[in-house]
């Protein structure tokens, strides 16, 4: 049974930058990709996703941007499919239409 996940706009942008394939992304690369965002706001969003279990981190304590730049991150494989559906709600609607009676 799929989980109903609700994401904010900043959470969606972090997840899209991170990717939902499960590949590890180094923190420095992640922060470079999000150059237009405020680093402290980006860090708070990232910490929120880690606290919810959606993102896994190689470091336990992320208090400063410098700590996050030295860590690596990836989307949790447990939530990957549900997060993809939450980031693209139209995809979920199209799939539900195809499951009707024929």
C-alpha positions in Angstrom: 0.0 0.0 0.0 1.6 3.3 -1.1 2.3 6.0 1.6 0.7 9.4 1.2 3.7 11.8 1.3 3.2 15.6 1.2 6.2 17.7 0.3 6.9 21.4 0.3 8.4 23.2 -2.7 11.8 23.4 -1.1 11.8 19.7 -0.3 10.8 18.8 -3.9 13.7 20.9 -5.2 16.2 19.3 -2.9 14.9 15.8 -3.8 15.1 16.6 -7.6 18.6 17.9 -7.2 19.6 14.8 -5.2 17.8 12.4 -7.5 15.7 9.4 -6.5 17.8 6.7 -8.1 19.6 5.9 -4.8 23.0 7.1 -6.0 25.2 8.9 -3.5 25.8 12.6 -4.0 28.5 14.4 -2.2 27.5 17.3 -0.1 29.8 19.8 -1.9 28.3 18.8 -5.3 24.8 19.1 -3.9 25.4 22.6 -2.6 27.1 23.6 -5.9 24.0 22.4 -7.8 21.8 24.5 -5.5 23.8 27.7 -6.0 20.7 29.9 -6.4 19.3 28.8 -3.0 20.2 30.2 0.4 22.6 27.7 1.9 21.2 27.8 5.4 17.6 27.3 4.2 18.8 24.5 2.0 20.5 22.9 5.0 17.4 23.1 7.1 15.3 21.5 4.3 17.9 18.7 4.0 18.0 18.1 7.7 14.2 17.9 7.7 14.3 15.3 4.9 16.9 13.3 6.9 14.8 13.5 10.1 11.7 12.1 8.2 13.8 9.2 6.9 13.5 10.2 3.3 17.2 11.0 2.8 20.2 9.1 4.2 23.4 10.8 5.3 26.9 9.6 5.9 27.2 12.0 8.9 25.0 11.9 11.9 25.3 15.5 13.1 24.8 18.2 10.5 24.8 21.6 12.2 26.8 23.7 9.8 27.0 24.0 6.0 30.6 22.9 6.2 29.5 19.6 7.9 27.0 18.9 5.1 29.6 19.7 2.4 31.8 16.9 3.8 29.0 14.3 4.0 27.3 12.3 1.2 23.6 11.8 0.7 21.1 9.6 -1.0 17.4 9.0 -1.1 16.2 6.1 1.1 15.3 3.2 -1.1 12.4 2.5 1.2 10.7 5.8 0.2 12.0 6.2 -3.4 8.9 5.2 -5.3 6.5 7.1 -2.9 8.7 10.2 -3.2 8.7 10.1 -7.0 4.9 10.0 -6.9 4.8 12.9 -4.4 7.1 15.0 -6.6 5.0 14.3 -9.7 1.3 14.0 -8.7 0.1 13.9 -12.3 2.0 10.7 -12.9 0.1 9.1 -10.0 -3.2 10.1 -11.5 -2.4 8.8 -14.9 -1.4 5.4 -13.4 -4.7 5.1 -11.5 -6.7 5.7 -14.7 -5.0 2.8 -16.4 -5.9 0.4 -13.7 -9.7 0.6 -14.2 -11.9 -2.1 -15.7 -11.6 -2.9 -19.4 
